[in-house]
Amino acid sequence: MLVMLFGIYRYFFSETDDARYYIMDDAFEDNTEAYITGMVYNCENKEKNFEVYLKDVSVNISSNASYKLRNLLVYIPKTLPDSPVSCYKPDNYLKIYGTIYKIQSPSNPGQFNQKEYLREKNICYTASAKSVNVSASKGNSNIFKNLYNVYLVKIQNVKEKLTEIYRQALPEKESSIVTAMLLGNKTFLDMDIKNLYQESGISHILAISGLHISIICMAAYKLAAALAICICKIIKRIYKLANNIQNDVVTPGYVKMTNYMCTVIHITAALAAIVFIIIYGRMTGFGISVARAVIMAVLMLIAPLIRRSYDMLSAMASSAIIILLNKPFAIYSCSFLLSFGAVAGIALVYPVLKKIYLKKQKSPSRHNTFINLITEKTASTFLSSIAIQLTTLPFILYFYYEFPLYGIFINIVVIPLASLLVMLCVTGGIAGLICLPLAKFILGSAYILLNIYEIACRAVSNLPCNIIITGKPDIWQIIIYFVLLATALAAAYFYINSEEEGFKRQNSIYKTICTIINPYSIKAVFFIIISLAFFTITFVNTYTKKYSGLKLAFLDIGQGDAIFMQDNSGTVYLIDGGSSSVNSVGKYRIIPYLKCNGIKRIDYMIMTHSDEDHISGLKEILQQSRTGIKVANLLLPDPSASCKNDSYYEIANLASKNSVNTAYIGTGDIFSGSGGFKIQCLHPETGFNAESANAYSTVLSVVYKNTSFLLTGDTEGNGEDMLLKKLQEDSTLPVQYNILKVAHHGSKNSTSDAFLDRVSPDISIISCGKNNMYGHPHKELLERLEKAGSRWIATKDAGAVTVFSDGESIKVLREEGAWTGTLLRTV
């Protein structure tokens, strides 16, 4: 209840609450130079820089402006002098000069929200260092704080030592999996493996979760208990010898000592396990899932010591409150919702599934005991996987827009072996601290298990419909889903209790409900309600996300172009997709946008020309077309052979390799859809001899009833001259265009006055990157647009710009803010 109230508070008062954390927002626009001081509490060694986390931070923007921050993330390039990782140990004090940045919100729907991710860690700003002065802590009068700082340094050293052991004892790919799985270090994790595990539904193996903590906790408890028992046996033996007590003689003093020792064993084992998992949690960074698991494990170990029973739901609620008191922004984070959702599934849903679908075995014969045990364990694993899936599905879809269809089944293989894998890796790491060859021997078995995982995942990835793309569900869908899930659980609990002795009542209402439910079987009722909930959260998106008219989205992908278009019949077009300023733009911007909108197939991928800032993302999509978003057709311009460079042939070959149909598009080609929708190619002609790749850019005229759009790629030079001639001579084209996609990112060398006089756009959209080196959009171009009476929007300022047309009016939405307009002029 407290967690729910906290969530409601955050929902309604987040802006007021955020002002206490984003205290520097009014001090600078996007970034500014600053002097920063702070204490290191964590450091991650990345490929090109160190990600150093500071606490107790002081930021001086100018002589008159100083701010205190709780935490700050600083990126320190490895090219800086005197920047080895040893300089950034916990407790080191840093004095940094560099640039401090505001963390930007995602500029496209579906894009990873770095602001939310870092805010969960109480980080509201980031910085890039230009110079760093490192000094060890001068100490503190508080002896406990000094001891704590020493403890942080020691566990960081152990973490680095274990990382090195795994890297020496295992091949690179497997060592990166183990370090991610046990130490929380994903720096060197193989991206192919990460994607493979995620697509197969076992990415939880790569995150330190309750499964890992419980295994390690129980191992520590049993080991400590075994050592305590050995010591107690020695003490008891000494006591017997000292008091001349025979083995078969029991004295009151001996009984009292034995009982006392049993208590000591339990207390010692519990305290040892608690200390060990707290140290382990701190070593891995105490992420939300780790913190939740550690708190719940500590409560489970303490409960019998204080003569209390352990309740999973109470422990879960307690851990949630403790985490939120320290990290209030975590309430809506992916890791918080998935971690606690999984525990809720085990605590609430799994017992119901088990009672409904698993029948107790009645006195099995001795020769069938092993088979029955295996069957029961497999069924329990399957049902627990379903239970977790039911409670986490809405959150998975909300943050990832897809789910692995066969994840439930592959977890039947993964989860039983996970305990063995974790123990082998932990044992191997500890053994490596003493003898590296012994570690290699032990970790050899872990290598075999990891290969079994990979083989199973690759087998599943080749199955049809491995990944189901659903799009991002709306809040109302999530609410309905959980209402239906709660209804199914309530019905099941009611029915189960009616069959258990001690719950039978004579109430007439009770009898009526049981009469209604019994004939149709609670199994069927439960299954039907859950199926309805599943349909609501998944396939309803197919209808709710589709716009009945024409939709165009000009994505913000930095310095480049990407236009998504979906016509009134649902046909999907992707016109260009590349960037020169954003790495892996397809993976991080275009594909997430498509998945967020529930797009599983691109009917027509259109390349206007072969510059990298227009095709880098298209190549990424084509490379995974077989296993991800399908591409049906690739349309290319067909200029003269001298204009076709290596990039042109590369994308054509990629399409052929991935079974994508390739065709050419040129002047005069027309695609006529239903309901007044038409696309006409205006440029280039087949064999056109362009001055540059930009000059042969494909230009499309899109008309939907009484609204029109002109998409010009990077057209310039003799290409724009040819286009203008076509516009002036073809009387079938619109008299003016409502929306113009400005050519070449707003370059001053394109979109001439004569061209604007002919097109006369109401709104001009410019796709360019923030602070780009070319100065786009150029001042001269903006003056020409203003002179032509066209309102302009740049993606660098507005984020993704989405245009909706019902054929008579146009609605324009900016990712950063929104405005709507009804066109005064029509075609």
N, C-alpha and C positions, 0 to 999 in steps of 0.2 A: 504493500500500500504506500509506504514511504517513497519507494522508487517511482511508482506511478505518479505520485504528487510532484515529485521532483521533475519528472518528464513534462508534466503539464505546465509547471512553472517555467521551465526552459522554453517551451513552445511559445508561451504568451509574452514572456519578459526577456527574451534572449537579447534584444537590441539594447535594453537598459543594462543588462548584466554584462554584455560584451564591452561596453564603454569602460568598464573597470580594468579590462585587460588590454584593449587596443588603445593605450594611452598616448601613442605617438602619431595617431592617424592624422591629426590636424597639423602636425609639425612639418610634414613634407608630402610631396605628391606621390611618387612611386618609389624613389630611392634617394639616398643622400649620403654624403661622406660623414663618418662618425668615428669617435674614439670609444673603444669598448673595453671594459674590464670585467672579469668574471672567473669563477672557479670551475675547472673541468670536473664533470661527473660521469661522462661517457665519451668514447671515441670509436668511430667506425672507419676502418681502412678501406676506402673505395678505390676504384681503378685510377682515377685522375686526381683525387683530392682526399683529404681527411674531413669527415663530418664530425665536428667537435661540438658536444653539448655542454653548455655553460649554465651554471646556477648562480644566484646572487649577483645578477648582472647590473652594471651601471653603464648607461649610454650617454655620451656627450655629443650632441649634434652641433652645438656652438658654445661659445663661452658662457652664454646665458641660459642654455637649455640642457638640463640633465634629467635623465629618466631612470627609474629603477624597474627592472624586469625580473620576473621569477626565473625564467629560462630563456635561452637563446641558442639557436642552431647556427654554427659558423662553418662555412665551407673554406677550408684552407688548402690552396693548390700545393701539390707535391713539388712544384717547381720553385717554391719559395725557399730561400736559404735557411738552413738549420730547421728543417721541418720533418725529422724522423718521428715515427709514431711514439717513440719513447718520451718525446717532449710533451705529449698530451695525455699523460697518466692522470687518473683521478687525484684530486688534491693539488694539482699544479695550478698556479695562478697565471692567467694570460692577460697581457695588455696588447690590444689589437687596434690597428688602424685599417679601416676598409669602408665598404659600402654596406649600408643597412637597407633592407628591402621590406616592403609590405608583401605579405603572401597573397597572391592573386587568387580570386575565386575562379572556378572553371569557366572558360569562355565559350564552351560548346556543350549542349546537352549530352550527357553520357560520359563526359570527360572526367578523369580522375580528379577528385577534390583534395588537392594537397593542403588547402587551408583547413579543412575539417580534420584531415589526418594528423597534421602537426598540432592543431589546437587540442586534440585529444591528449597530447603530451605536454600541455600547458605552454606551448610555443606559439607565439603570435607574430613573431618577426624572424627573419633570417638575415644573415650577413655574409659577405664575401671578403676575406682578409687580403690586404695588400702588404702588410708587415705584421709580424708577431714577435713579441718579447715574452719569453717563458721563464718563470721562476717558481721554485718549489714553495709550498706553503710555509709561512713563517711560524706556523704553530698557533695554538690557541690556549688561553688560560683554562679552558674547559677540557679536562683530561679525557672525558668520554668522547668528545668530538674528535680529539686527536687520535684516539684509538679507532674510532669509526673510519677516519680517513686512511689510517694504515690498513685497516681491513679492506677498504675499497681497492687500494693499490695491490694488495696480495691476491684478491680474487681476480683482478684484471690480469695479473701475471699468470695465474693458473689457467685462465681462459685462453690466453695466447699460447701457453705451453700445450694445452690440449688440442688447440687448432693445428699447431705444428705437428703434433703426433698423428692426428688423423690424415694430414696431408702427406706425411711420410709413409704411413702404413697402408694407405688405400690409393687407388687410381684417382685422378683429378675429379672425375665426375662423381664417383661415390663419396669421396671425402667432402665435397661441397654439400652433398645431401646430408651427411652425418653432422657436419658443423651447423647446418641450418636447423636440423631436427633436434639437436641436443643443446647447442650453444646459442641459437637464435641469430647466428651470423649468416646472412644470405648474400653477402658481398660476392662470393665466388660461385654461387649457385648456377648451374648450367641452365640457361633459359629454355632449352628444348625440354629438359626434364621438368622444369617448373610448369611449362605449358601442358606437358603430357599428363602430369599428376592432376592439374586443375581440370583438364578436359575429361579425366577419368573419375573425378569426384573423390580423390584421395589427397587433395592438397593439404588437408588437416594434418597429415603425417609430417609435413615440412614446418609446421608451426608447433611450438612448445605448448601443449594443451594439457587438459586434465588427465588424459590418458598417460602422458609422459610423467607428469608429477605423481600420479597415483602409483605407477610402477616403481619409480625411484623411491618414493616415500615408503612403500611397503618393503622394498628391498633393504632400505636403511633401517627400518624398524626391526625386521627379522634378523639382520646381521647384528644390530646392537643387542637384541634380545639373546641371540646365540652366545655372544661374547659375555653378556651379563650372567647367563646360565652357567657357562664354563667357570667363571670366577666364583659364582655362588657354590658350585659343586666343590671347588677347591677349598673354599672357606668351610663348608660343611664337613669335608673330610678332615680338615685340620681340627675342627671342633670335636669331632668324634674321637680322634686320636688323643687330643688333649684331655678329654673327659672319660676316656676309656669306655666309649659306648660301642656295643656290638651292633652289627647291621640289623639284627632283628629286634633290637631294643629301642623303644621310643620313650623319651622323657618329656615332661612338660616344657622344659627349657628348649629342647631340640625342636619341638612342634612350634613353639613361639618364634624361634629363630627362622624356621622354614617359611612360616607365613609372612614374616617380616621380609624375608628375601624375595618371596614371590611379588610382594608389593614393590620392592626396590627394582626388580627386573622390569616390571611394566612401566614404572616411572622413568627409569633410565632409558629404556628403549624408545619410549614416546618422546622424551626430551631430545635424545640424540637425533631421532628422525626429524623433529621440528627444526632443530638447529641446522641440520643438513639441507633440508628443502628450502629454508630461508636463504641460506648461503647460495644454493643453486639458483633460486629465483633472482637474487641480486646479480649473480654472474651473467644471467641471460637478459638482464635489463628490466625485469619486472613489467613486461607488457601486460595488457589487461587480462588475457586468458591465463597467463602465468600467475598473476596476482590473485585472480579468482580461485584457481586451483590450489595455490599455496594456502590461502586463508581457509578454504573449505577443508583441506587436509589437516591443518593445525587444529581446527575445531573438532574434527573427527578424532584426533589423537588425544585432545584434552578432555573430551566428554566423559570417557570412563574414569579418568583420574579424579574428576569432581563428582562422580556418581550421578551422571546425567546420561540420557540416551541421545544418540546423534540423529538429527532430523535433517535430511538433505535440503528440503525447501527452506528451512530456517537458516541453515548454513549458507545457502545460495543468496538469500535476502541480506544476511549480515555482510557477506563479502561484497555485494553490490553497493550497500550503503558506505562501507569503508572506502571502496574504490572511488565512488562519486564525491565523497568528501575531499579526496585528494585531487581527483581529476573530474571536475564538474562537467566538462565538455564531452566526456565520454558517453553520455547518456544516449546519444543518437549515432554513435560510431559503429562501423561494421563489426569490429572485433568484439565490442561489448555485447551487441545484440546476438551475434552468432554464438559467442561463448556461453552466455546465459540461456540462449534459446536451446542449445544442445543439452544443457543440464536439465532444463525444464522438460525436454522430451524424454530423458531417462527417468525423471522423477514422476512425471504425470502420465505420459502417454504409454511408455513401455509396460508398466504393470497392467494396464488395461488390455493391451494387445496380447500380452502373455496369458492372461486369464481367459480371454475370448478364444484365441486361436491355438493355444498349447494345452493339450490334455495331459494330466498327470499319469505317468506310467504306473500300472498296478503290479507290483511284485514281478518284475521281469525275470525270466529264466537266466541262469548264470551265463550261458553261452551267448545270450543276446545283450548282456549288460553293456559291453563295449560299444556295440553298434547303436544301442539306444542313447548312450552318452554322447556319441559323436553327432547323432541326429538332433538331439536336444540342444547341444551347444551351437550347432549350425543354425537351427531355427531361432534360438535366442539371439544370436548375432544378427541374423536377418531382421528380426523384429526390432531390435534395438536400433539398427541402421534406419529402418522405416520411421521409428519414433523420432529420431533426431532429424530426419529429413522433413517430417511433418511440421515440426516446430521452427525449423530454420529456413524452410523453403521461401517464405515471403521476403526474408532478409537477403537471401541469396539472389533472388530475382531483382530486388530493389537496388542492390549494389552491383550486380554482375550481369543482369538481364538475360541469363541463360542458366540451364542446369543440365548436368550429365545424366542421361537417361539410365545408363547402366551402373551408376555410382553405387546404388544399393547392393548390387550383386557383387561387384568387385571388392567391396568392403568386407564381404564374407571371407575373402582370402586375406585381405590386408590386416584387419583388426586382430584376429587370433595370432598372427605372426608378429604383430607390433610389439607385444610384451617381450618376446624373445629377441627381436631386433634391438630394442632399447637396452635390454640387459647386456647383450653382447657388446654394444657400442660403449656403454658406460664401463663395463669391465675391461674392455680393450683400452679405453682411454686411461683408466687408473693403472692398468698394467704397464702402459707406455711410459708412465712417470718413473717406473722402476727399470723396465727392460723393453726396449723397442721391438726386438724379434718376437717376444711373447705377445706384444700387442698385435703385430702382424698376423700371428697365428690365430688369435682370437677373432680379430676383425675379418679374417678370411671367410668365416661363416656369415658375417654381416654382409659381406660382398655378394655372397650367393643369394641371400634373401632379397637384397636390393635389385639384383638381376631378375629374380622371380617377379618382383613388383613391376619392373619395367616391361618384361615380356607380357604380363597380364594386361598392363595398360595399353600397350601397342596392339594387342589382340582386340581389345575392346574398341580402340580408336578406329579400327577398320570396319566395325559393324555399322550398318545403316542407322541414321538418326541418332548418332552418338551424343550430339549436342543439340538440345532443343532451345532455340532462341525465342524468347517470349516478349521481350521489351520490358521496360520499367513499369511495374504496376503502380496504379494510383493509390493514394492513402485509403480511399473508400474500399478498394478491392482487398487491401490488407485487413481492414476492420471486418469486412464480411467474412473473409477467410477464417479469422480467429473466432468469430462468433459461431460459425458452422463447426469448427473444430471443438470448441467448448461444448456445443450442443451434442455432438457425437460422444464426447467423453462423459457428459452428464448422463446421457441415455445408457451408456455402457456401465457406468458406476451404479446407476439405479438398478439395472437388471442383474448385475453381479451380486449386489447386496441382497437382492430379493431371493437369491438362491442359497446364500450363506446362512447357516444356522445362527439364530439369534437376531436376525433382521426381518423375520416374517411378521407382518402386521395384519390387522383385520380391517384397516381403514378402507372404506369403499373406493375412494379415489385411487388409492394405491393398487387395489385389486383390478380396477378398470384399466389402469396403465399397463400393468403386467399382462392382462388379457390381450391388450392390443399388440404389445411387443412380442410376446412369446410365440404366437403362431408364425410370425414372419421371420423369426430368428434375429437375435441382436447382431449376429455377424453380418447379415445382409443390410440391416439398418445402418450399422456403423460404416460399412463399405460405401453405401450410397451417399451418405452425408459427406464423407471424406472425398469421394469422387466429385461431388458438387463443389466442394471447397477448392479442390485442385483445379477444376475447370474455371472457376471464378478468378483465380490468381494467375492462370497461365493463358488459356486460349481466348478469354474475353478480350485480351489486349489486341488480338487480331482485328477486332471490330472497333474498339474504342480508340485505337491509335490512328486509324485510317481517316483521312480527311475526305469529305465527299467531293471537293473541288480539286483545284490544282495547288500543289505545295512545292515551293522552292526554298532551299536553305543554303545560304552562302556561308560556309563554315570558316571559322577563324583558325587558320592553320599556320599562322606566322606569315613569312614572306612566300606566298604561293597562292594557288587556286584550288578550290574544291567546291563543286556545286551539286547538291543533292536535289533531285526532282522526282515527284510522284504525281502522275496525272490522275484524272478523275476516275479512271478504270482500275487504278492500283498498280500500273506499270511503273517500274523504278528505273531511273536514269542516274548515273554518276558521271558528271562532266568534269574531267580533270581530278587530280588529287595528288598534290605534291607540295613540298616546301624546301626552301634552302636554309631556313633558320631553325626548324624543329626536327630533331632526329626521330626516326621511326614514326613519322607522322601518321602512317596508316594504322599502326598498332595502337597509338595513344590518343588519336583524335578522330580519324575517319571511322574505323571499325567500331569503337565504342558508341559513336553517334548512331550508326546503322543498327547496332544491337539494341541500344536504348529505345529505338523506335520500332523494334520488332521486325527489322528487315532481314530476311533470310536469303534473299536472292536479288541480285542486280540484273535486270533484264538487258540493259544496254549500258556498257561502260564506254564512254566517249573520250578519246584522247585528242585534244585540240592540236597539240604539237609536242615535240619530244624533249623539251627542256626539263631538267630534273625538278624544278620547282612546280611542275605540273604533273609529273608521272611517278615520283618516288613512292608515294602512297599507293598508287595503282599497282605497282609491281608487288608490293607487300600483299595486297588483297589477292592478286592473281596467284601468288605462290602458295596460298592456303585455300584456294578455291575448292579443292577436293574435300577438305575437312571442315571448312568454316563457312563463310558466306559465299554462296554459289554465284558465279558470273556466267551468264548465258551467252552474251555477245560482246565482242570488243569492236568498236567502230573507229577506224583510223582515217585521217586525211591521206590523199594520194598525190603529193606534189611530185616534181621532177626527181629523178634518181639522185641528182647531186645534192638535194635537200635532205635526203634520208641518211641520218648518221647512225652510229652504233646503238645509241639509246632507242632509236626508232625500231631497229630490227630486234633489239633485246626484248622489248615489251611484246612484239609480235610473236617471238619465239616462246616467251613465257606463256602466252595465251594458248599456243598450240600444244605445249607440253602439258598443260593442265586441262586439256579438252574443252577449251573455250573457243567458240566459233568466231572467226575473224572476218570482217568485211570492211570495204572502203566506203567513205561517205564524201560527197562533193557537191558542188553548186547544182541546184535544181532538184536534189533528192528531197522527197517529201514523205513524212510519216503522218498519216491522217488517223486520228483516234476517234473515239465516239464522243458525242455530246459537245461538238464544237471545238475539240482539241486538235491542234495541228503543229507539227514541227517541220520547218523548212530550212535546209542548209543553204546559206548564201555565199559561202566561201570555204575552201579554195576550189578552183576547177581542177580536174584531173590533169596532172603533168605541169601544174603551175610552177613557174621558175621564180621562187621567192628570193628576196634579198637576204633573208635570214630565216631562222626557224620561226621566229615570232610572226613574220609576214605571212606564213602559210597556215596560221591558226584557223581551226574550224570555227565558223561563226554560225550560230543557230538563231532563227527567228521562231519564237514560241507564241502561239496565239490560242487563247482559251476564251471562246465566246467574244465578249467585248473588252477583254484585257489582253495586253501584249507585253512580251519580254524579249530583249535582244541580248544575247550572250556572246561576247566578242573575243574571249581568250586573251591573247597578247597581241592582237592584230596591230601592225604598224607599217610604215613605209609603203611600198607598192601594194602590199596586201590591203591596207586601209583604202588606198586609191581604188582598187578593184571593188572592194566592198561598197564604197560610196557610190560608185557607178551603178552597181547592181541595185542599190536602194533607190536611186533616182530613176532608173529605167523600168523597174518592175512595178507595175500599177496594182498588182495583186497584194502587195505588201501593205502593212498598216501605214496610215498617214503619219502617225507618231507612235512612240512606244512609251508605255507606262513605266516600265522598269528597264534600266540599262545597266548591264554589268560592265563597268569601265575597263577598257583594255589596258593590259600591261601594268596592273597594280597602281594606276594613277601616274604613269610616266608623262613628262611634259612633251614627249615626242609622239604621242598618240592622241586620239580623240580630238581632232581638230575642230575649229569653229564651224567649218563647212559641214563636217560630219554631225555635229551637235544641232546645227540648224535643221538638218534633214530628220534626225531621230527625235529631237525635241522631247527628251525624257522627263517624266514627272519626278522620278526618283532615280538617282545614280548610286550604285553600290560599288565600293572600291575594296578589293581584297588585298591587304598588305599587312606586314608585320610591324609590331611596335618597335620604335627606335631602329628601324632598318637603315642600313648603310647607304641606301640609294636616295633617301629623303622622300620616299613615296608616302602619301600622294603629294605631287609637286605643287607648289604655290600657283604656278601658271595654269595648271590644269584645273585647280579649284576655282580660279578666277573665271575660266571659260565656262565651267558648269554654272557658276553664279550668274554669269551673263546670259546663259541660255535659260535661266529660270528653273533650274533643276535642283532639288534638294538632294544632298549627298550624305551617305553614311559609309564610314570606313570600319572594317572589321577589327582593326587594331584598337579602336575605341569602343565599339559597340558589342564586340564578341560576335558570335554567330548571328546572322540576320536571316530571319525566316519570313517568307512571304506567302500568304494564303489568298487565293483568288476564288471567288464563287462565280466568276464570269462577268460580274457587273461592278464589283468593288474589290478593293485590295486591303488586306490587313497586314501590317508590317510589325513584327516582333523582334526586338533586340534582346540578346541574352543579358545585357546590362541595361535594364530599363525597358520600357515599351511605349510605343505610340501607335495609334490607328488612324487611318484616313480613308475617306471615300473619294474616289477619283472624280474630278469634275469633267475630265475629257475622256472619251472612249474612242476606240478605233472605228 
